[in-house]
Amino acid sequence: MDSLKNFIKIFLYFLVNLLVSSCNKSELSLKEEDNKTYINENRQFLKDMILCKCITTTDTAYYKNESSIGFFFNRCSYGPEIFEKIDSIIIKHKPKFESVVNNKLRIAECLKLYQNDSLKVAIMKLDKFIASPN
């Protein structure tokens, strides 16, 4: 009888430990998921900011009257130093198109930049500028 009680105690001990450790792992994976979501949202905000900045540089009227980049900046967790990075990314990654009739194709260049895989890679390299979530 004592051995049965001991067996039940040991079994319950292992069962409780198993449950506790699995709960800790699921909490950890939830935190990891939240962190991935947080980073991906910030990357998307940065990508949108890059598109806005690219388009506003196509025409002075856009530059004077458009503030969408500020809209996205206020929603992201990057610091103001990111604006320097945006300018260099645009210069480095924006394709150059030539029109057959010598028209400007700047918005098309900005859209291609937005869709470009090299932009995704450049944005991932800027994760160190994302403030940690509170």
C-alpha positions in Angstrom: 0.0 0.0 0.0 2.8 2.4 0.8 4.5 1.7 -2.4 1.3 2.5 -4.3 1.1 5.8 -2.4 4.7 6.6 -3.2 4.1 5.7 -6.8 1.1 8.0 -7.0 3.0 10.9 -5.3 5.9 10.5 -7.7 3.6 10.2 -10.7 1.7 13.4 -9.6 5.0 15.2 -9.0 6.2 14.4 -12.6 2.8 15.3 -14.0 2.8 18.7 -12.3 6.4 19.4 -13.4 5.5 18.5 -16.9 2.4 20.8 -16.9 4.4 23.7 -15.4 7.2 23.4 -17.9 4.9 23.2 -20.8 3.1 26.3 -19.6 6.4 28.2 -19.4 7.3 27.1 -22.9 3.9 28.3 -24.3 4.3 31.6 -22.5 7.8 32.0 -24.0 6.5 31.1 -27.5 3.7 33.7 -27.1 6.3 36.3 -26.2 8.4 35.3 -29.2 5.3 35.6 -31.4 4.5 39.0 -30.0 8.1 40.1 -30.6 8.0 38.9 -34.2 4.7 40.7 -34.8 6.2 43.9 -33.2 9.3 43.8 -35.4 7.3 43.0 -38.6 4.9 45.8 -37.9 7.8 48.2 -37.5 9.4 46.9 -40.7 6.2 47.5 -42.6 5.9 51.1 -41.2 9.5 51.7 -42.3 8.8 50.3 -45.7 5.8 52.6 -46.0 7.9 55.6 -44.8 10.4 54.8 -47.5 7.7 54.8 -50.2 6.3 58.1 -48.9 9.7 59.7 -48.9 10.6 58.4 -52.3 7.3 59.8 -53.8 7.7 63.2 -52.1 11.1 63.6 -53.7 9.6 63.1 -57.2 8.0 66.6 -57.1 8.3 69.7 -55.0 4.5 70.0 -54.7 4.4 66.6 -53.0 7.3 67.6 -50.7 5.6 70.8 -49.6 2.1 69.5 -49.1 2.5 65.8 -48.1 3.2 64.5 -44.6 2.3 60.8 -44.8 5.9 59.9 -43.7 5.1 61.6 -40.4 1.9 59.6 -40.1 3.9 56.3 -40.3 6.8 57.6 -38.2 4.3 58.4 -35.3 3.2 54.8 -35.4 6.6 53.1 -35.5 9.2 52.5 -32.8 12.2 53.8 -34.7 14.1 56.9 -33.5 14.6 60.1 -35.6 18.0 58.8 -36.8 16.0 56.5 -39.2 15.4 59.4 -41.5 19.1 59.5 -42.5 18.9 55.8 -43.2 15.8 56.2 -45.3 17.6 58.7 -47.6 20.6 56.4 -48.1 18.3 53.4 -48.8 16.4 55.3 -51.5 19.7 56.4 -53.1 21.1 52.9 -53.0 18.1 50.7 -53.9 15.8 52.7 -56.1 16.0 51.5 -59.7 16.5 54.0 -62.6 14.1 53.8 -65.5 14.3 55.6 -68.8 11.2 56.6 -70.8 11.2 56.2 -74.6 10.0 59.8 -74.9 12.2 61.2 -72.0 9.3 61.5 -69.5 10.0 61.1 -65.8 9.2 57.7 -64.4 10.0 58.5 -60.7 6.8 57.1 -59.2 7.3 53.8 -61.1 10.8 53.8 -59.7 9.4 54.3 -56.2 6.9 51.5 -56.6 9.6 49.1 -57.9 11.7 50.1 -54.9 8.8 49.3 -52.6 8.4 45.8 -54.2 12.1 45.1 -54.3 13.6 42.2 -52.2 16.8 44.2 -51.6 14.6 46.8 -49.7 13.4 44.0 -47.4 16.9 43.0 -46.7 18.0 46.6 -46.1 15.1 47.1 -43.7 15.9 44.0 -41.7 19.4 45.3 -41.2 17.8 48.3 -39.4 16.1 46.2 -36.7 18.7 47.5 -34.2 17.1 50.9 -34.4 13.7 49.6 -33.2 13.0 50.5 -29.6 12.2 47.5 -27.4 8.5 47.1 -26.7 7.4 48.1 -23.2 
